[in-house]
Amino acid sequence: MSASRFFLGVEDDGSVTGVGTLKEADTLMLRVVQVCQTMVSPAIWCPIIKAEIGGHRLLVVDVPASSPGRPYRADHVFYIRDASMAREATRDELVRMLQSQNAYHDELPVDGATLDDLDLEAVDGYLRALYEPGAPARRDHYLRSSKCVEAGGVPTVSGLLLFGGDPQRWFPDARISAVRFPGASVSGEFADRKEIGGNLLQQLDHAMTFAPAPARISGVERIERGIPDVVLREALVNALSHRDYRAASQVRLFVFSDRLEIISPGGLLNHLTLDSIRIAGISLRRNPVISSLLARARRQESLGIGIPEMIARMRERGLPEPEFSVEGGHFRVVLRMAEEAR
């Protein structure tokens, strides 16, 4: 598709009036360049040439029809060309544009958010744990390079979910609803219930304490018969990494007497199937920034094992393999316990 071409100095009725003197043309050209570089995000380069028709000077601006930087926004709004007018893109149109350019929801800046909305102590703690003690001195560099903050200083979806002081202010459903039932079925009676908020790393830690792995004692020997911690953590990390954060639904953690169930909004992406993730794990990522940063944190803890290894760990403990299913646009993982652990 060819570039769009704009003629400055031509009226709506097609009459040529020009842009003024040579000096005025140069001033206007500079202004167009500044707009493209400072008022459009990401900055866009548009070739501009001077032309003359009937003694009138014109500026001809070529705007690329497609580029790796799409979609572009101005004044925090994404626009789309519709016939002879420009209008704000609908949600579905924006999603299609993002998918066509291999851009992702978790990379988008959050309108209205500022660096003050980040918990900088949480950022520094993460950097010190993964890199070196002096890493916080380069905090701004790390935040930009990891796509937690865009070049203009606005936090992205990932930045707020991973390091926000109050992520639920921006994403009310980015939380875990944890319920412990006294028996093996859903009922109106709860043994315990908790809404787990905070950033994603905090949610992960709190969810782990809500669902501890049981064990039994034989003499002086502790025998682990419950779900391995490493398997539970992997299932929770996958739920937080791969859920659809645009959906008005939270991750749910149900603890029964005989099993755990983790249900997260969002089905499998594209050509992934339940069989393929059992064999090779999750290879397509809905939220690559979130997935990458959580994976780094897990590597620091030596806990990134993947779905095939989850299956192997459950087998080693004599437990049924994890069960995976997709129901109503939600992904469900069921982890069953042994009789002795109930």
Secondary structure, DSSP 8 states (H G I E B T S, - for coil): ---EEEEETB-TTS-B----SHHHHHHHHHHHHHIIIIIEES-----EEEEEETTEEEEEEEE-S--TT-S-EETTEEEEEETTEEEE--HHHHHHHHHHTT--GGGSB-TT--GGGB-HHHHHHHHHHHS-TTGGGGHHHHHHHTTSB-TTS-BBHHHHHHHBSSHHHH-TT-SEEEEE-SSSS--S--SEEEEE-SSHHHHHHHHHHHS---EEEETTEEEE-S--HHHHHHHHHHHHHHS-TTSS--EEEEE-SSEEEEEEE----TT--HHHHHHH---S-SSHHHHHHHHHHHHHHT---HHHHHHHHHHHTT----EEEEETTEEEEEEE--GGG-
